[in-house]
Amino acid sequence: MAAAERLLGCTVEGDTPEGLVAVRLVEVEAYRGADDPASHSFRGRTARNAVMFGPAGHLYVYFIYGMHFCVNVSCLAEGEAAAVLLRAGEVVSDRAVARARRPTARRDADLARGPARLASLLGLHREHNGVDVTDPTSPVRVLAGPPVDPGLVRRGPRVGVAAAHETPWRFWLDGSPAVSPYRPGRIRSG
């Protein structure tokens, strides 16, 4: 998925009560419509996943495991379901503001390591679902970053999904300490 690779190295800015927080994306994961059983849009359009069906450049925010928000960016034209999960980032804004938002992080690399931590750091919740990240007046924005060295881009299986986990649609920047460790998905019982 070209959109996932293009998002690597981009900056995501979020306006939070503590101030501006910005991260450089170092890990993302792609999901696509009816041909991807791991995608929320696999079974068709619902009220929950409607943002995934375009237009591109809007946040798809969802609640997971009854305790965390995760954030995706829609990436195809209207009517075509696809989104890129923002998995991890490195803080590029004021670290004091980032630490105020995530005071339990042991290291700077852990501030936005993993999709739930990244969403938390940026202050993203359900009310941000559908926000246009290309609008400069939006409370969260995705900005182009400097070009990424193609030699640093790695591609592999997705993390933490049971269906289609072998699909190599997770992309990351090699050497970043904020990249999530690989854990294959499993089917939950009960």
PyMOL commands that set and color helices and strands:
alter all, ss='L'
color gray80, all
select helices_A, chain A and resi 2-7+50-53+95-101+108-110+115-122+126-128+150-152
alter helices_A, ss='H'
color red, helices_A
select strands_A, chain A and resi 11-16+19-32+59-64+68-74+82-91+140-143+153-156+170-173
alter strands_A, ss='S'
color yellow, strands_A
deselect
rebuild
show_as cartoon
